Amino acid sequence: MRTFISIFMILWFFVPAGMVFAGEKTQPVPAAAVVGQTASAPAVAAADAPKIDTGDTAWMIVATALVMLMTLPGLALFYGGLAKRKDMLNTMAMSFVTFCIVSVLWVLYGYTLSFSGDIGGVIGNGAKLLLSGVGVGSIGDLAKTIPEFIFIMYQLTFAAITVALASGAYIERMKFSAWVLFSFLWMTFAYLPVAHWVWGGGFLAKLGALDFAGGTVVHVNAGIAALVGALVLGKRRQATLLPNNLTSVVTGAGLLWFGWFGFNAGSALAANGLAGAAFLNTNTATAIAAVAWMAVEWIHSKKPTVLGLASGAVAGLVAITPAAGFVNVSGALFIGAAAGVVAFFSVAAMKPRFGYDDTLDAFGIHGVAGTLGAILTGVFADPSINAAGRGLLYGNPGQLLTQCIAVGVTVVYTVTVTFIVFMVVKAVVGLRVDEEAEMTGLDESIHGERAYNLQIFPGGSAVHAHEEGGVDGIATISQNQAV
């Protein structure tokens, strides 16, 4: 705990320092420049008339597919493997159905409310409801070298994974009907406004907040929603983390890491040098975060776990997201290492200390590491990497204050909206399954299915049962694992 407090105090020293030296207002940056996905566009491209570039288009199609891969199957496998065996399918279904719901809502009204026009710096307008006026030759104002259809699809994948991330705190006790309604409401009233504020030309973009690929929009937003939901839902009756399949967890983590290159490097919206910088920074921060988590866990718990490596990697991915296209490799190393250490103690020390049941540590990793990365972007933003960002270490302490304001506004808004959404869901369909369903497992009680069709025998041996009654192999498992 002392180590955690020391590291945390050192990192947060930058916050008051930024406030003290923020006498000079941050120089205004054009709204397009501070949008993560548009910060990459070359200055010349911004001045010229929009024109589709085939290289940029090809890259963005690939990047979009990579980000989709992060939710299905990446996050589904990662979360599903961490859940208890009796809840694995339900956990995976939450990610699956969310991607489907958001895909529909995004083309109906999500895109236009996030990225079309601006009403008072708060929300977009309805000019492109049902993608009205968008055609095969359309080019949006925020991505001037790719077809607007591709930009729409790219942003859809961000919205989907943001909602799905929050499910990690709710699993093993939330009604599936409640999750479906939550996905609809939270995406509409939490994600869309924040995405507009930061990326769609809203008031945080005009303030100069830097978020290259989703520190505040995705990770702080989802992480805070995870904490609020965990508190509202209350603890599980079996409040232990009992991963049913660490092989699935590692596979999911690998797919997340792989897909994150589309998430961060793709946020350049172009096949250019900035995409390359974001690509390298993403890998560097992730690698050192995994090693940092492993090292601290090894010292703290005497064992370097595979789960710890995977968790550290995800923490690094989260923390570098807002900074990927703004910092140099030294900044990426610091942000990644800090994320690995701070996120570990948020899970190993802070959660037990306060007693909330954040099942898969969605807040502990996404909320904490996302906040850390967003704030440290204001410290390490290097104008030689991206002229749109100049941080504390490069003569602009005001940027750190701006980042703190952006995070603070997002936290307050998300806490409020998430709580209201949960109250509405509770009134309409209820929130929690009953005790019998929870103890039986949500796979069978809700879906009528099992992730593993195993028959358990008294000696602890199990067989894979076919419909015909045959077997295809024998495994030995403990009675605890059987449930």
C-alpha positions as CSV (number, residue, x, y, z in Angstrom):
1,M,0.0,0.0,0.0
2,R,2.8,2.4,0.8
3,T,4.4,1.7,-2.6
4,F,1.0,2.5,-4.3
5,I,0.6,5.7,-2.4
6,S,4.1,6.8,-3.2
7,I,3.8,6.1,-6.9
8,F,0.3,7.7,-7.1
9,M,1.5,10.8,-5.4
10,I,4.4,11.2,-7.8
11,L,2.2,10.8,-10.8
12,W,-0.5,13.1,-9.5
13,F,2.1,15.8,-8.7
14,F,1.7,16.8,-12.3
15,V,-1.9,17.8,-11.7
16,P,-1.5,20.6,-9.2
17,A,1.7,21.7,-11.0
18,G,-0.3,22.2,-14.1
19,M,-2.9,24.2,-12.2
20,V,-0.3,26.5,-10.7
21,F,1.4,27.3,-13.9
22,A,-1.8,27.5,-16.0
23,G,-1.8,31.3,-15.9
24,E,-1.5,31.5,-19.6
25,K,-4.5,30.1,-21.5
26,T,-3.9,27.2,-23.8
27,Q,-3.6,28.4,-27.3
28,P,-6.8,27.5,-29.2
29,V,-6.5,24.7,-31.7
30,P,-9.0,24.3,-34.5
31,A,-11.7,21.8,-33.6
32,A,-10.7,19.4,-36.3
33,A,-7.2,19.2,-34.9
34,V,-8.2,18.2,-31.4
35,V,-10.5,15.4,-32.5
36,G,-8.4,12.2,-32.0
37,Q,-9.3,10.7,-35.3
38,T,-8.8,13.9,-37.2
39,A,-5.7,15.1,-35.4
40,S,-3.7,13.1,-37.9
41,A,-4.8,14.8,-41.1
42,P,-1.9,16.7,-42.6
43,A,-2.2,20.5,-42.5
44,V,-2.2,20.6,-46.3
45,A,-5.1,18.1,-46.5
46,A,-7.1,20.2,-44.1
47,A,-6.7,23.3,-46.3
48,D,-7.4,21.5,-49.6
49,A,-10.8,20.4,-50.9
50,P,-11.8,17.0,-49.7
51,K,-10.6,14.2,-52.0
52,I,-10.7,10.4,-51.5
53,D,-7.3,8.9,-51.2
54,T,-7.2,5.2,-52.0
55,G,-4.3,4.4,-49.7
56,D,-6.1,6.0,-46.7
57,T,-9.3,4.3,-47.7
58,A,-7.7,0.9,-47.8
59,W,-6.0,1.4,-44.4
60,M,-9.2,2.6,-42.8
61,I,-11.2,-0.4,-44.0
62,V,-8.6,-2.6,-42.4
63,A,-8.5,-0.5,-39.2
64,T,-12.3,-0.6,-38.9
65,A,-12.3,-4.4,-39.2
66,L,-9.5,-4.6,-36.5
67,V,-11.6,-2.5,-34.1
68,M,-14.6,-4.7,-34.7
69,L,-12.4,-7.7,-33.9
70,M,-11.7,-6.1,-30.5
71,T,-15.3,-6.7,-29.4
72,L,-16.1,-9.8,-31.3
73,P,-14.4,-12.1,-30.5
74,G,-11.6,-10.3,-28.5
75,L,-13.5,-8.8,-25.6
76,A,-16.1,-11.6,-25.6
77,L,-13.3,-14.2,-25.2
78,F,-11.4,-12.1,-22.6
79,Y,-14.4,-11.4,-20.4
80,G,-15.9,-14.9,-21.1
81,G,-12.7,-16.7,-20.0
82,L,-12.6,-14.6,-16.8
83,A,-16.2,-15.4,-15.8
84,K,-17.3,-18.5,-13.8
85,R,-17.9,-21.5,-16.1
86,K,-21.6,-21.3,-15.4
87,D,-21.7,-17.7,-16.6
88,M,-19.4,-17.8,-19.6
89,L,-22.0,-17.8,-22.4
90,N,-24.0,-15.0,-20.8
91,T,-20.9,-12.9,-20.4
92,M,-20.0,-13.4,-24.1
93,A,-23.6,-12.7,-25.1
94,M,-23.5,-9.3,-23.5
95,S,-20.7,-8.2,-25.8
96,F,-22.3,-9.9,-28.8
97,V,-25.8,-8.3,-28.4
98,T,-24.3,-4.9,-27.6
99,F,-22.4,-4.9,-30.9
100,C,-25.7,-5.7,-32.7
101,I,-27.7,-3.1,-30.8
102,V,-25.2,-0.3,-31.3
103,S,-24.8,-1.2,-35.0
104,V,-28.5,-0.5,-35.5
105,L,-28.7,2.6,-33.3
106,W,-25.6,4.2,-34.8
107,V,-27.0,4.3,-38.4
108,L,-30.4,5.4,-37.1
109,Y,-29.3,8.4,-35.0
110,G,-26.0,7.8,-33.3
111,Y,-23.7,9.1,-36.0
112,T,-25.6,12.3,-36.7
113,L,-25.9,13.2,-33.0
114,S,-22.1,12.6,-32.5
115,F,-20.6,13.9,-35.7
116,S,-23.1,16.0,-37.7
117,G,-23.2,19.7,-36.9
118,D,-23.2,21.2,-33.4
119,I,-25.9,22.4,-31.2
120,G,-24.5,24.6,-28.4
121,G,-21.3,22.5,-28.2
122,V,-23.4,19.8,-26.5
123,I,-24.8,17.5,-29.2
124,G,-24.9,17.1,-33.0
125,N,-27.9,17.8,-35.1
126,G,-30.3,15.5,-36.8
127,A,-29.3,16.3,-40.4
128,K,-28.1,12.8,-41.1
129,L,-30.7,10.7,-39.3
130,L,-30.8,7.3,-41.0
131,L,-27.7,8.6,-42.8
132,S,-29.8,10.9,-44.8
133,G,-27.7,12.7,-47.5
134,V,-24.8,10.3,-47.2
135,G,-23.9,8.5,-50.5
136,V,-21.0,6.5,-52.0
137,G,-19.2,9.7,-52.9
138,S,-19.8,11.6,-49.7
139,I,-16.8,12.8,-47.7
140,G,-17.4,14.0,-44.1
141,D,-15.9,17.2,-42.7
142,L,-13.9,15.3,-40.1
143,A,-12.2,12.8,-42.4
144,K,-11.4,14.4,-45.7
145,T,-9.6,11.6,-47.5
146,I,-11.9,8.6,-47.0
147,P,-15.5,7.9,-47.9
148,E,-17.9,9.0,-45.2
149,F,-19.4,5.5,-45.1
150,I,-16.1,4.2,-43.8
151,F,-15.8,6.9,-41.2
152,I,-19.3,6.1,-40.0
153,M,-18.5,2.4,-39.7
154,Y,-15.2,3.1,-38.0
155,Q,-16.9,5.3,-35.4
156,L,-19.6,2.6,-34.9
157,T,-17.0,0.1,-33.7
158,F,-15.8,2.6,-31.0
159,A,-19.3,3.1,-29.7
160,A,-20.0,-0.6,-29.6
161,I,-16.9,-1.6,-27.6
162,T,-17.4,1.3,-25.2
163,V,-20.7,0.0,-24.1
164,A,-19.5,-3.6,-24.0
165,L,-16.6,-2.7,-21.8
166,A,-18.9,-1.7,-18.9
167,S,-20.4,-5.2,-18.8
168,G,-17.3,-6.5,-17.2
169,A,-18.4,-5.0,-13.9
170,Y,-22.0,-6.3,-14.1
171,I,-21.7,-9.9,-15.1
172,E,-22.9,-13.0,-13.1
173,R,-25.9,-11.1,-11.6
174,M,-27.5,-8.7,-14.1
175,K,-30.6,-9.7,-16.0
176,F,-30.0,-10.0,-19.8
177,S,-33.1,-7.9,-20.5
178,A,-31.7,-5.2,-18.2
179,W,-28.4,-5.3,-20.1
180,V,-30.2,-5.0,-23.4
181,L,-32.2,-1.9,-22.2
182,F,-29.1,-0.5,-20.6
183,S,-27.1,-0.7,-23.8
184,F,-29.8,1.2,-25.7
185,L,-30.1,4.0,-23.1
186,W,-26.5,4.3,-22.1
187,M,-25.2,4.5,-25.6
188,T,-27.8,7.2,-26.4
189,F,-27.5,9.4,-23.3
190,A,-23.9,8.8,-22.2
191,Y,-21.7,7.8,-25.1
192,L,-23.1,10.1,-27.9
193,P,-22.8,13.4,-26.0
194,V,-19.3,12.7,-24.7
195,A,-18.2,11.6,-28.2
196,H,-19.5,14.8,-29.6
197,W,-18.0,17.0,-26.9
198,V,-14.5,15.6,-27.6
199,W,-14.5,14.4,-31.2
200,G,-17.5,16.0,-32.9
201,G,-16.6,19.7,-32.4
202,G,-18.3,20.1,-29.0
203,F,-17.2,22.3,-26.1
204,L,-14.3,20.1,-24.9
205,A,-12.9,20.0,-28.4
206,K,-13.1,23.8,-28.5
207,L,-11.5,24.0,-25.1
208,G,-8.5,22.1,-26.5
209,A,-8.9,18.7,-24.8
210,L,-6.6,16.1,-26.4
211,D,-8.0,12.6,-26.9
212,F,-6.4,10.8,-29.8
213,A,-8.3,7.6,-29.7
214,G,-10.6,7.4,-26.7
215,G,-9.2,8.0,-23.3
216,T,-12.1,10.1,-22.0
217,V,-14.7,9.1,-24.7
218,V,-14.2,5.4,-24.3
219,H,-12.3,4.3,-21.2
220,V,-13.1,6.9,-18.6
221,N,-16.7,6.9,-19.8
222,A,-17.0,3.1,-19.7
223,G,-14.9,2.7,-16.5
224,I,-17.0,5.1,-14.5
225,A,-20.2,3.5,-15.8
226,A,-18.8,0.2,-14.6
227,L,-18.2,1.5,-11.1
228,V,-21.6,3.1,-10.8
229,G,-23.3,0.0,-12.1
230,A,-21.3,-2.3,-9.7
231,L,-22.4,-0.1,-6.8
232,V,-26.1,0.0,-7.8
233,L,-26.2,-3.8,-8.5
234,G,-24.5,-4.7,-5.3
235,K,-22.2,-7.7,-4.7
236,R,-22.6,-11.1,-6.2
237,R,-23.5,-13.9,-3.9
238,Q,-20.2,-15.6,-4.9
239,A,-18.0,-12.5,-5.1
240,T,-14.9,-14.2,-6.2
241,L,-12.9,-14.1,-9.5
242,L,-12.8,-17.7,-10.7
243,P,-11.7,-17.7,-14.3
244,N,-13.0,-20.7,-16.1
245,N,-10.6,-20.6,-19.0
246,L,-7.3,-18.7,-18.9
247,T,-6.5,-19.9,-22.4
248,S,-9.5,-18.0,-23.6
249,V,-8.4,-14.9,-21.6
250,V,-5.0,-14.9,-23.2
251,T,-6.5,-15.4,-26.6
252,G,-8.8,-12.5,-26.0
253,A,-6.1,-10.3,-24.7
254,G,-4.0,-11.1,-27.8
255,L,-6.9,-10.2,-30.1
256,L,-7.5,-7.0,-28.2
257,W,-3.8,-6.0,-28.5
258,F,-3.9,-6.9,-32.3
259,G,-7.2,-5.0,-32.8
260,W,-5.9,-2.0,-30.8
261,F,-3.6,-1.1,-33.6
262,G,-6.7,-0.3,-35.7
263,F,-8.1,1.5,-32.6
264,N,-5.1,3.8,-32.2
265,A,-3.1,3.8,-35.4
266,G,-6.4,4.0,-37.3
267,S,-7.4,7.1,-35.4
268,A,-4.9,8.9,-37.7
269,L,-7.6,8.5,-40.4
270,A,-4.8,8.2,-42.8
271,A,-1.9,5.9,-43.9
272,N,0.8,8.3,-42.8
273,G,3.7,8.9,-40.4
274,L,1.3,9.8,-37.5
275,A,-0.4,6.4,-37.9
276,G,3.1,4.8,-37.6
277,A,3.9,6.8,-34.4
278,A,0.6,5.7,-32.9
279,F,1.2,2.1,-33.9
280,L,4.7,2.1,-32.3
281,N,3.5,3.9,-29.1
282,T,0.7,1.5,-28.7
283,N,2.9,-1.6,-28.8
284,T,5.6,0.0,-26.6
285,A,3.2,1.1,-23.8
286,T,1.4,-2.2,-23.8
287,A,4.6,-4.3,-23.6
288,I,6.1,-2.3,-20.7
289,A,2.7,-2.2,-18.9
290,A,2.5,-6.0,-19.0
291,V,6.0,-6.3,-17.6
292,A,5.4,-3.6,-14.9
293,W,2.3,-5.4,-13.7
294,M,4.1,-8.7,-13.7
295,A,7.0,-7.3,-11.7
296,V,4.8,-5.6,-9.1
297,E,2.6,-8.7,-8.8
298,W,5.7,-10.9,-8.5
299,I,6.9,-8.8,-5.6
300,H,3.5,-8.3,-4.0
301,S,2.0,-11.8,-4.4
302,K,5.2,-13.9,-4.9
303,K,3.9,-15.3,-8.3
304,P,3.9,-13.8,-11.8
305,T,0.5,-14.9,-13.1
306,V,-0.6,-15.2,-16.7
307,L,-3.7,-13.3,-15.8
308,G,-1.5,-10.5,-14.5
309,L,0.4,-10.3,-17.8
310,A,-2.8,-10.1,-19.7
311,S,-4.3,-7.5,-17.4
312,G,-1.2,-5.4,-17.5
313,A,-1.2,-5.4,-21.3
314,V,-4.8,-4.2,-21.3
315,A,-4.0,-1.5,-18.8
316,G,-1.2,-0.3,-21.1
317,L,-3.5,-0.3,-24.1
318,V,-6.0,1.7,-22.2
319,A,-3.6,4.3,-20.9
320,I,-1.8,4.9,-24.2
321,T,-5.1,5.3,-26.2
322,P,-5.6,9.1,-25.6
323,A,-1.8,9.8,-26.1
324,A,-0.9,7.4,-28.9
325,G,-0.8,10.1,-31.6
326,F,0.6,12.9,-29.4
327,V,3.6,11.5,-27.5
328,N,7.0,10.2,-28.4
329,V,8.3,6.8,-27.5
330,S,9.7,8.1,-24.1
331,G,6.3,9.3,-23.2
332,A,4.8,6.0,-24.2
333,L,7.2,4.1,-22.0
334,F,6.4,6.3,-19.0
335,I,2.6,6.1,-19.5
336,G,2.7,2.3,-20.0
337,A,4.9,1.7,-17.0
338,A,2.7,3.9,-14.8
339,A,-0.4,2.2,-16.0
340,G,0.9,-1.3,-15.2
341,V,1.8,-0.2,-11.6
342,V,-1.2,2.0,-10.8
343,A,-3.8,-0.3,-12.4
344,F,-2.4,-3.3,-10.4
345,F,-2.8,-1.5,-7.1
346,S,-6.2,-0.3,-8.1
347,V,-7.3,-3.9,-8.5
348,A,-5.2,-5.5,-5.7
349,A,-5.5,-2.8,-3.0
350,M,-8.1,-0.2,-3.8
351,K,-11.0,-2.6,-4.7
352,P,-10.6,-4.7,-1.5
353,R,-10.2,-1.6,0.6
354,F,-13.5,0.0,-0.6
355,G,-15.3,-3.3,-1.1
356,Y,-17.1,-2.7,-4.4
357,D,-17.7,-5.7,-6.6
358,D,-16.3,-4.7,-10.0
359,T,-16.4,-8.3,-11.2
360,L,-13.7,-8.2,-14.0
361,D,-12.1,-4.9,-12.9
362,A,-13.6,-2.8,-15.7
363,F,-13.2,0.3,-13.5
364,G,-9.9,-0.8,-12.0
365,I,-8.3,-1.1,-15.4
366,H,-10.3,1.0,-17.9
367,G,-11.5,3.7,-15.5
368,V,-8.2,4.1,-13.6
369,A,-5.7,3.6,-16.5
370,G,-7.9,5.7,-18.9
371,T,-7.9,8.6,-16.4
372,L,-4.2,8.3,-15.9
373,G,-3.5,8.2,-19.7
374,A,-5.8,11.2,-20.4
375,I,-4.1,13.3,-17.8
376,L,-0.6,12.3,-18.7
377,T,-1.3,13.2,-22.3
378,G,-1.3,16.8,-21.0
379,V,2.2,16.2,-19.7
380,F,3.9,14.3,-22.5
381,A,2.2,15.7,-25.7
382,D,5.1,16.4,-28.1
383,P,4.5,18.9,-30.9
384,S,7.1,17.3,-33.0
385,I,4.9,14.2,-33.2
386,N,1.6,16.1,-33.6
387,A,1.4,19.9,-33.8
388,A,-2.1,19.8,-32.3
389,G,-0.7,18.8,-28.9
390,R,1.8,20.6,-26.7
391,G,2.1,19.3,-23.1
392,L,3.6,20.5,-19.8
393,L,7.1,19.2,-20.6
394,Y,7.0,21.2,-23.8
395,G,6.1,24.5,-22.3
396,N,2.3,24.4,-22.1
397,P,1.2,23.7,-18.5
398,G,-2.3,24.8,-19.4
399,Q,-2.8,21.7,-21.4
400,L,-2.6,19.6,-18.2
401,L,-5.3,21.7,-16.7
402,T,-7.5,21.2,-19.8
403,Q,-7.0,17.5,-19.6
404,C,-8.1,17.4,-16.0
405,I,-11.2,19.5,-16.8
406,A,-12.1,17.1,-19.6
407,V,-11.7,14.1,-17.4
408,G,-13.6,15.8,-14.5
409,V,-16.5,16.8,-16.7
410,T,-16.7,13.3,-18.2
411,V,-16.7,11.6,-14.8
412,V,-19.4,13.9,-13.3
413,Y,-21.6,13.5,-16.4
414,T,-21.2,9.8,-16.7
415,V,-21.9,9.2,-13.0
416,T,-25.1,11.1,-13.2
417,V,-26.4,9.6,-16.5
418,T,-25.4,6.0,-15.6
419,F,-27.2,6.2,-12.3
420,I,-30.4,7.6,-13.9
421,V,-30.2,4.9,-16.6
422,F,-29.9,2.2,-14.0
423,M,-32.9,3.6,-12.1
424,V,-35.0,3.6,-15.3
425,V,-33.9,0.0,-16.1
426,K,-34.8,-1.1,-12.6
427,A,-38.2,0.4,-12.9
428,V,-38.9,-1.1,-16.3
429,V,-37.5,-4.7,-16.1
430,G,-35.5,-4.9,-12.9
431,L,-31.8,-5.3,-12.5
432,R,-30.8,-8.6,-10.9
433,V,-31.6,-12.2,-11.4
434,D,-33.1,-14.0,-8.5
435,E,-30.9,-16.0,-6.1
436,E,-31.7,-19.4,-7.6
437,A,-30.8,-18.2,-11.2
438,E,-27.5,-16.6,-9.9
439,M,-26.5,-19.8,-8.1
440,T,-27.4,-22.0,-11.0
441,G,-25.6,-19.8,-13.4
442,L,-26.9,-17.4,-16.0
443,D,-26.0,-19.6,-18.9
444,E,-28.6,-22.2,-18.0
445,S,-31.1,-19.9,-16.2
446,I,-31.3,-17.3,-18.9
447,H,-30.1,-18.9,-22.1
448,G,-30.8,-22.6,-21.5
449,E,-27.3,-23.4,-22.7
450,R,-23.9,-24.4,-21.4
451,A,-20.5,-23.3,-22.5
452,Y,-19.1,-26.8,-21.8
453,N,-21.2,-30.0,-22.1
454,L,-19.5,-32.0,-19.4
455,Q,-20.8,-34.8,-17.2
456,I,-19.3,-34.7,-13.7
457,F,-18.7,-38.0,-11.9
458,P,-18.0,-38.5,-8.2
459,G,-14.3,-39.1,-8.6
460,G,-13.8,-35.7,-10.2
461,S,-13.5,-37.0,-13.8
462,A,-15.6,-35.6,-16.6
463,V,-16.5,-36.6,-20.1
464,H,-17.6,-34.6,-23.0
465,A,-21.1,-35.8,-23.8
466,H,-22.5,-36.2,-27.3
467,E,-26.2,-36.1,-28.0
468,E,-26.0,-39.8,-28.8
469,G,-24.6,-40.4,-25.3
470,G,-21.0,-41.2,-26.4
471,V,-17.8,-39.5,-25.1
472,D,-15.0,-37.8,-26.9
473,G,-12.4,-37.7,-24.1
474,I,-11.8,-37.6,-20.4
475,A,-10.7,-34.8,-18.2
476,T,-10.1,-34.5,-14.5
477,I,-11.4,-31.4,-12.8
478,S,-12.1,-30.4,-9.2
479,Q,-15.6,-30.2,-7.8
480,N,-15.1,-26.5,-7.3
481,Q,-14.3,-26.0,-11.0
482,A,-17.4,-28.0,-11.9
483,V,-19.6,-25.2,-10.7
